[in-house]
Amino acid sequence: MHLGHSLERTDRTWEGDPFKKFDFYIPKYNLYLDVTGTSFTKSESIKRAHMLQLRGAIIAILGIKVSVAEILAAKGYRTAFANVAEREGEIRFMPYSRLKVLEKNGRAIIAQPEEIEFAKGERTYILTRWTDWLKPNQFLRWLKLK
């Protein structure tokens, strides 16, 4: 599978082309994919979640990335996030459509910068549970559905 990497690194503002704000475009699936990573172990993530009165390991997605995913989805593209847990050696996927369902059901929440220590500056994050993310084989099934 050929992955086309954006020509320009993602910036953290609304300026610029939304098509260049995600890391990869995969034409076969009409999919924009943004890769996030963390060096936290699951236990470190669970401790951070506990400070926010959340249970389980969490993954934070930069709010502006979710907004860009919404723009791309409105233009007819499929969008998803991939999270690489470096220390665990695991990867999980979160389609934007799944994220919206989780948000609607209260399983994905918005965290403001003052609420979490890794949200420094003017950034908002969407917090999700690790267990809500798709394993690679589940993500592949999702890709083949449409």
C-alpha positions as CSV (number, residue, x, y, z in Angstrom):
1,M,0.0,0.0,0.0
2,H,1.4,3.4,-1.0
3,L,1.1,6.2,1.6
4,G,1.4,9.7,0.3
5,H,2.8,11.9,3.1
6,S,1.8,15.6,3.2
7,L,4.3,17.9,1.7
8,E,4.1,20.4,4.6
9,R,4.3,19.6,8.4
10,T,1.1,20.0,10.2
11,D,0.8,23.4,11.8
12,R,-1.3,24.1,14.9
13,T,-3.4,27.0,13.5
14,W,-6.4,27.2,11.3
15,E,-4.3,28.7,8.5
16,G,-3.4,26.6,5.6
17,D,-4.9,23.9,3.5
18,P,-6.9,21.3,5.5
19,F,-5.7,18.6,3.0
20,K,-2.1,19.1,4.3
21,K,-2.9,19.0,8.1
22,F,-3.1,15.2,8.3
23,D,0.0,13.0,7.9
24,F,-1.1,10.6,5.2
25,Y,-3.6,10.3,2.4
26,I,-4.4,6.8,1.2
27,P,-6.1,7.1,-2.2
28,K,-7.3,3.4,-2.3
29,Y,-9.6,4.2,0.7
30,N,-10.1,7.9,0.1
31,L,-8.7,8.2,3.6
32,Y,-6.8,10.9,5.4
33,L,-4.9,9.5,8.4
34,D,-3.3,11.5,11.2
35,V,-0.8,9.7,13.4
36,T,-0.3,10.5,17.1
37,G,2.0,8.9,19.5
38,T,2.7,8.7,23.2
39,S,5.6,7.7,25.3
40,F,3.4,7.1,28.3
41,T,2.8,3.5,29.4
42,K,-0.8,2.4,30.0
43,S,-0.2,2.7,33.7
44,E,1.0,6.3,33.4
45,S,-2.0,7.1,31.2
46,I,-4.3,5.5,33.8
47,K,-2.8,7.7,36.5
48,R,-3.4,10.8,34.3
49,A,-6.9,9.7,33.6
50,H,-7.5,9.3,37.4
51,M,-6.5,12.9,38.0
52,L,-9.4,13.8,35.6
53,Q,-11.8,11.5,37.3
54,L,-11.7,9.1,34.3
55,R,-11.2,5.4,34.4
56,G,-8.7,3.4,32.3
57,A,-6.0,4.5,29.9
58,I,-6.8,7.6,27.8
59,I,-5.6,8.9,24.4
60,A,-5.8,12.7,23.8
61,I,-6.5,14.0,20.3
62,L,-5.7,17.6,19.6
63,G,-9.0,19.4,19.2
64,I,-8.0,21.3,16.0
65,K,-7.2,17.9,14.4
66,V,-10.8,16.8,15.1
67,S,-12.0,20.0,13.5
68,V,-9.9,19.4,10.4
69,A,-11.3,15.8,10.3
70,E,-14.8,17.3,10.3
71,I,-14.0,19.6,7.4
72,L,-12.4,16.7,5.4
73,A,-15.4,14.4,6.2
74,A,-17.8,17.2,5.0
75,K,-15.9,17.2,1.7
76,G,-16.5,13.5,1.3
77,Y,-13.3,12.0,2.6
78,R,-12.9,9.4,5.2
79,T,-10.7,10.5,8.2
80,A,-9.1,8.6,11.0
81,F,-6.5,8.9,13.7
82,A,-3.8,6.3,14.5
83,N,-2.2,6.2,17.9
84,V,1.2,4.5,18.4
85,A,1.9,3.6,22.0
86,E,5.7,3.5,21.8
87,R,6.4,1.8,25.1
88,E,3.7,-0.8,24.6
89,G,4.5,-1.4,21.0
90,E,0.8,-1.2,20.1
91,I,-1.2,0.8,17.5
92,R,-4.9,1.6,17.6
93,F,-7.2,3.5,15.2
94,M,-10.1,5.9,15.7
95,P,-12.2,6.8,12.7
96,Y,-13.7,10.3,12.9
97,S,-17.2,8.8,12.5
98,R,-16.6,6.6,15.5
99,L,-15.3,9.5,17.5
100,K,-18.5,11.5,16.9
101,V,-20.6,8.6,18.1
102,L,-18.4,8.3,21.2
103,E,-18.7,12.0,21.8
104,K,-22.5,11.9,21.4
105,N,-22.7,9.1,24.0
106,G,-20.4,10.8,26.4
107,R,-17.5,8.5,26.0
108,A,-15.2,11.1,24.3
109,I,-14.9,14.4,26.2
110,I,-13.4,17.8,25.6
111,A,-10.6,18.8,28.0
112,Q,-9.6,22.5,28.2
113,P,-5.9,23.4,28.6
114,E,-6.2,24.2,32.3
115,E,-7.6,20.7,33.0
116,I,-4.7,18.6,31.8
117,E,-1.0,19.1,32.1
118,F,-0.2,18.1,28.6
119,A,-2.6,20.6,27.1
120,K,-0.3,23.6,27.5
121,G,-1.1,26.9,25.7
122,E,-4.3,27.6,23.8
123,R,-5.0,23.9,23.0
124,T,-8.1,21.8,23.5
125,Y,-8.0,18.1,23.5
126,I,-10.6,15.4,23.0
127,L,-10.1,12.6,25.5
128,T,-10.9,9.0,24.6
129,R,-10.5,5.7,26.3
130,W,-7.8,3.3,24.8
131,T,-10.3,0.5,24.8
132,D,-12.6,2.5,22.5
133,W,-9.9,2.6,19.7
134,L,-9.9,-0.1,17.0
135,K,-7.3,-2.8,16.8
136,P,-5.6,-3.0,13.3
137,N,-7.8,-5.9,12.2
138,Q,-11.0,-4.1,13.3
139,F,-9.8,-1.0,11.5
140,L,-9.2,-3.0,8.3
141,R,-12.8,-4.3,8.5
142,W,-14.0,-0.7,8.9
143,L,-12.0,0.4,5.8
144,K,-13.5,-2.3,3.7
145,L,-17.1,-1.5,4.8
146,K,-17.5,1.5,2.4
